[in-house]
Amino acid sequence: MNRMVKRILQAPYEWMMAPIWRGAAVREQQACKEALRIDDGFDEAFYLRTYPDVAAMVGDKWGTPLDHYFAFGRDEGRLPNEATQLETIHSGYSHSTTEAFIEFTSRCNLRCVYCAVSQPDYVGTDLEIPDIDELVRELRRRGTRRVCVNGHGETTILKEWDTWVGALVDAGFEVHMIGNFARAYKDHEIALFARYDSIQVSLDTMDAELLGQLRRGARLHVILDNMDRIRAAAGEGQGPRMSISCVVMDRNVEGIPDLVDSLMQRGIREFRFCDLVKYPDIPGTLAVRHVSSMESARLRRARDAFLGAIARLEANGGWFWVEPSLEPFLLDEGDEPASSAATADSAVGAKESFHSAIPPGMTRDCLDPWSFIYLHATGAIRPCCMLEETYADVRQGPEDVLNNEKFRALRKRLLTGELDDACANCRARPVTTTGQLQEKVRAAAVTRRPRP
C-alpha cells in the first residue's frame, strides 16, 4: 500500500489526470458524433462509396463509418457528405498539397542564352531555411508526397545542398530534381542522387559545340559522365528514373532526332520538350528564335524528323511530353499552326511566349493551384512555376496561407473560365471545358490525404 501511495505521489500530474481528460475527450467526441447524425451531416453511403478503402476496413476493424471519420477521416481530409464536397469545390478550397516545388536558390552556374538568369538585370538569391525539419513537418501536414528540387537556379551550387535535400529523402518524400548536371560531382553527391525517385537532366543537344554556345559553361562529356555514375551507383535496374528536358528553338530543333536516338542508346526513355520563352538577345552570344520564325519548308522537315524520332521512342517503350504551346509546330500536320504569341512583363524585362487561345466556356486544364505549391528562393509562395506573382510568404506557414483569399480567387477563376491574362496566356497547360476541370477537382477533393 505504501509503495502504491509513493508511486502516485511521485507520478507526473498529467499521468494522474489522464483518465479524467480521456473521459472528457470521449464524451466530447460522442457529442459531436450525435450532432453530426442529427444534422444529417454525415452520409454513410457517400462515405463508403467515395472511400472504398474505408469500406474494406469498417465493421470488425473500425466499427462504424462514423467512428472511422472521427478517428482518422477528418484529419486525413476525407469529406463527410456530398454537400461538403460540392462546397469544397466551388469555394476554391484546397485540403492537401500533393507536390511541392522548392527553389533552394535562384542562382546558377550556367548562363544559358535563352534563360532569364542571363539577363543583365537578373538577381539571384538563396532560400533562407532556419529549420529544415520544420519544413518537412509542414509538408507532411499538407499530405505532400512528392518534392521537386529546382527553379531558375542550380540547387547543387549551394554549400549545404546535400544536407537539405538529404533530409527530404530521409523523410520519405519522393524527391525529384531538375538540374543541368554540368559540374563534376563528388562521390557522396552521386550516392545521394542515386536515392532520388527521379532526375530530369536539362540537355538541348548532343552537339558539344552548340551546347556550349546555348548553355554557356556546360560541357557535354561532364553531363553524360554524371548520368552514367548515378546509374552505376544505384545498380542495374535500380535508382532514380531519368529523363531529359529539352528547350526547343530554331537552333536545335533539327538535331532533336539525334538527341533522342543517342540517349535511347544510353537507356534514357523519357523526354520533355519545352517551348522557348523569348527574352531580349544578349550581345555577343548566339541569338535564338522561336520555331515559328523558321521558314515553313524547313520547319516542316524538322517536324517530320521529330515525329520519326518520337515513333522510334514509343516503339522502344519510351514516353514523351510536348509543351502544349509547341504542339501545333511539332505534332500537328497543318501548315498554319493554331497558336499565338503574347508578350508579358517579367522581373528582367519583356518576354514573349506562345499559347493556345481560350474559347468561351473553356478554361485551362490545370490542377496546380489545388495540389501544388512553388516555394521561391525569396520565400514567396506561388501556385505554379509559371506565375511570377507572389500569393503568400513561407514565413506565414503553408497551412495558414494556401487557402487565403488570393489562392481561392485563382481557383474559382479556373473553375468558371474567367481567367486573368496570366492563365489565359499560359503555355504549359492545354484547354479544357469548365465542366471537365470541375470533375477533376471533385475527384481530387475526395482523394485520401495521407496522415503525417
Residue pairs with C-beta under 8 A, 6 or more apart in sequence:
8 16
29 70
32 70
33 66
33 70
35 41
36 42
36 66
36 80
37 66
40 81
41 80
41 81
41 84
42 65
42 66
42 69
42 80
42 81
43 80
43 81
43 82
44 64
44 65
44 66
46 80
46 81
46 82
46 85
47 54
47 65
47 69
47 73
47 78
47 80
47 81
48 54
48 55
48 58
48 65
49 55
50 78
50 79
50 85
50 446
51 73
51 78
51 446
51 448
53 448
54 62
54 65
54 68
54 73
54 78
57 68
58 64
58 65
58 67
58 68
62 68
62 71
69 78
69 80
72 78
72 451
73 80
74 80
75 451
76 143
76 448
76 449
76 450
76 451
77 95
77 96
77 143
77 448
77 449
78 446
78 448
78 449
79 85
79 88
79 445
79 446
85 442
85 445
85 446
86 442
88 95
88 445
89 415
89 438
89 441
89 442
89 445
90 412
90 415
91 408
91 412
92 403
92 407
92 408
92 409
92 410
92 411
92 412
92 415
93 403
93 408
93 411
94 369
94 370
94 371
94 402
94 403
94 407
94 411
95 143
95 445
95 449
96 142
96 143
96 144
96 371
96 447
96 449
97 139
97 142
97 143
97 144
97 371
97 372
97 373
97 398
97 402
98 143
98 144
98 145
98 146
98 371
98 372
99 144
99 145
99 146
99 147
99 148
99 371
99 372
99 373
100 139
100 142
100 144
100 146
100 147
100 148
100 372
100 373
100 375
101 147
101 148
101 150
101 151
101 372
101 373
101 374
101 375
101 385
102 127
102 147
102 148
102 149
102 151
102 375
103 127
103 150
103 151
103 152
103 153
103 374
103 375
103 376
103 377
104 126
104 127
104 129
104 149
104 151
104 153
104 155
104 158
104 161
104 164
104 165
104 377
105 124
105 125
105 126
105 127
105 151
105 153
105 154
105 155
105 157
105 158
105 377
106 117
106 124
106 125
106 126
106 151
106 152
106 153
106 376
106 377
106 378
107 117
107 124
107 125
107 126
107 153
107 154
107 157
108 115
108 117
108 124
108 152
108 153
108 154
108 157
108 180
109 154
109 157
109 180
109 182
109 183
109 217
110 117
110 154
110 180
110 182
110 215
110 216
110 217
110 218
111 117
111 118
111 216
111 217
112 118
112 214
112 215
112 216
112 247
113 213
113 214
113 215
113 216
113 282
113 285
113 286
113 287
113 288
114 214
114 247
114 249
114 276
114 277
114 278
114 279
114 288
115 152
115 279
116 122
116 152
116 279
116 346
116 347
116 348
116 351
117 124
117 152
117 153
118 216
118 279
118 282
118 285
119 279
119 280
119 282
119 348
119 349
120 348
121 347
121 348
121 349
122 347
122 348
124 152
124 153
124 377
125 377
125 378
126 158
126 377
127 375
127 376
127 377
127 378
127 379
128 379
129 135
129 164
132 163
132 164
132 167
132 168
133 167
136 167
136 168
136 171
137 452
138 397
138 398
138 399
139 147
139 173
139 398
140 171
140 452
141 398
141 399
141 452
142 398
142 399
142 402
143 449
143 450
143 452
144 173
145 173
145 174
145 450
146 173
146 174
146 175
146 176
146 197
147 168
147 173
147 174
147 175
147 176
148 175
148 176
148 177
148 178
149 155
149 165
149 168
149 175
149 176
149 177
149 178
150 177
150 178
150 179
151 376
151 377
151 385
153 377
154 179
154 180
154 182
155 161
155 165
155 177
155 179
156 179
156 183
156 185
156 189
157 183
158 164
162 188
162 189
162 192
165 175
165 177
165 192
166 192
168 175
169 175
169 192
169 195
169 196
174 197
174 198
175 195
175 196
175 197
176 196
176 197
176 198
176 199
176 200
177 193
177 196
177 198
177 199
177 200
178 200
178 202
178 245
179 199
179 200
179 201
179 202
180 201
180 202
180 215
180 218
180 223
181 201
181 202
181 222
181 223
181 226
181 227
182 215
182 217
182 218
182 219
182 222
182 223
183 222
184 222
184 225
184 226
185 193
185 226
185 229
190 226
190 229
190 230
190 233
191 233
193 199
193 230
193 233
193 240
194 230
194 233
194 234
194 238
194 239
194 240
195 239
195 240
196 239
196 240
197 240
197 241
198 240
198 241
198 242
198 243
199 230
199 240
199 241
199 242
199 243
200 242
200 243
200 244
200 245
200 272
201 223
201 227
201 242
201 243
201 244
201 245
202 215
202 245
202 246
202 247
203 211
203 223
203 244
203 245
203 246
203 259
203 263
204 211
204 214
204 215
204 246
204 247
204 249
204 252
204 259
205 211
205 214
205 246
205 252
205 255
205 258
205 259
206 220
206 255
206 258
206 259
206 262
206 263
207 252
207 255
207 258
208 219
208 220
208 221
210 251
210 252
210 255
211 218
211 219
211 220
212 218
212 219
212 220
213 285
213 286
214 251
214 252
214 286
214 288
216 285
224 266
227 242
227 266
228 266
230 239
230 240
230 242
231 239
231 242
231 267
233 239
234 240
241 270
242 267
242 268
242 270
243 268
243 270
243 271
243 272
244 259
244 263
244 268
244 270
244 271
244 272
245 272
245 274
246 252
246 256
246 259
246 271
246 272
246 273
246 274
247 274
247 275
247 276
248 256
248 273
248 274
248 275
248 276
248 291
248 326
248 330
249 276
249 288
249 289
249 290
249 291
250 288
250 289
250 290
250 291
250 293
250 294
251 286
251 288
251 289
252 259
253 291
253 294
253 299
253 302
253 306
253 330
254 298
254 301
254 302
254 305
256 273
256 302
256 305
256 306
256 309
257 305
257 306
257 308
257 309
260 271
260 309
260 310
260 312
260 313
261 309
261 312
263 271
264 312
264 313
264 316
264 318
269 313
269 316
269 317
269 318
269 319
270 318
270 319
270 320
271 313
271 318
271 319
271 320
271 321
272 320
272 321
272 323
273 320
273 321
273 322
273 323
273 326
273 330
274 323
274 326
275 290
275 323
275 325
275 326
275 353
275 354
275 427
276 288
276 289
276 290
276 291
276 353
277 351
277 352
277 353
277 427
278 288
278 289
278 290
278 351
278 352
278 353
279 346
279 348
279 349
279 350
279 351
280 349
280 350
281 287
290 341
290 352
290 354
291 299
291 302
291 326
291 329
291 330
292 299
292 329
292 337
292 339
292 341
292 354
294 302
296 335
299 329
300 335
303 329
303 330
303 331
306 330
307 330
307 331
310 320
313 319
313 320
314 320
322 330
322 331
323 427
323 428
324 355
324 356
324 427
324 428
324 429
324 430
325 339
325 353
325 354
325 355
325 356
325 427
325 428
326 354
328 334
328 337
328 338
328 339
328 356
329 337
329 339
332 338
338 356
338 357
339 354
339 355
339 356
340 354
340 355
340 357
341 352
341 353
341 354
342 352
342 353
342 354
342 355
342 425
343 350
343 351
343 352
344 350
344 351
344 353
344 421
344 422
344 425
345 351
346 388
347 388
353 425
353 427
354 427
355 424
355 425
355 426
355 427
356 430
356 431
357 431
358 364
358 417
358 419
358 424
358 431
359 431
360 417
361 417
361 433
361 434
362 417
362 431
362 432
362 433
362 434
363 414
363 415
363 416
363 417
363 419
363 431
363 432
363 433
363 434
363 437
364 414
364 419
364 423
364 426
364 429
364 430
364 431
364 432
364 437
365 429
365 430
365 431
365 432
365 436
365 437
365 440
366 384
366 414
366 423
366 426
366 429
366 437
367 437
367 440
367 441
367 444
368 383
368 384
368 429
369 383
369 384
369 407
369 410
369 411
369 414
370 411
370 441
370 444
371 444
372 383
372 384
373 381
373 382
373 383
373 398
373 402
374 381
374 382
374 383
374 384
374 385
375 381
375 394
376 382
376 390
378 390
379 393
379 394
379 395
380 390
380 391
380 392
380 393
380 394
381 390
381 391
381 392
381 393
381 394
381 398
381 401
381 402
382 388
382 389
382 390
382 391
383 391
383 407
383 410
384 428
386 422
386 426
386 427
386 428
387 422
389 422
391 401
391 404
391 406
391 407
391 410
392 401
392 402
392 404
392 406
392 407
393 401
401 407
410 423
411 441
413 419
413 420
413 423
414 423
414 437
415 434
415 437
415 438
415 441
416 434
417 434
